Amino acid sequence: MLVGHADDPRTGLEEGLRLFLETAAEDPLIGRVRSGDAHHDLVRIVTTDAAPLLVRVAEHLETAATAAWPHVDPATRGELARVLARLAVGYVTMPPEYDDSPAAIAAGLSVLLAPR
């Protein structure tokens, strides 16, 4: 998503976030985590023991951001990747408390987070 919008980071970020949120909303395993019906070990992996997961997700996001936006300061790309990783895990464990669609949430977040 990001590389396809190298000249428009906001749109690339919005499309990536929308896809993630839509996929998460439809995933049965994530649904079980959200409903409280998942095994406690799985819940721990995305809550209290999430550090390794967050590091891995952030690494992948930073790699994608580097490929798409080489002109953006590396420190900014790294920070964005870490913030996005935490947001992603947060949305997995607890969906938004309001009824906005994944597209609306992605649009709002991308305006706030896209590198300039």
Secondary structure, DSSP 8 states (H G I E B T S, - for coil): --GGGTT-HHHHHHHHHHHHHHHHHH-HHHHHHHHT-S-HHHHHHTTTT-HHHHHHHHHHHHHHHHHH-TTS-HHHHHHHHHHHHHHHHHHHHS--SS---HHHHHHHHHHHH---
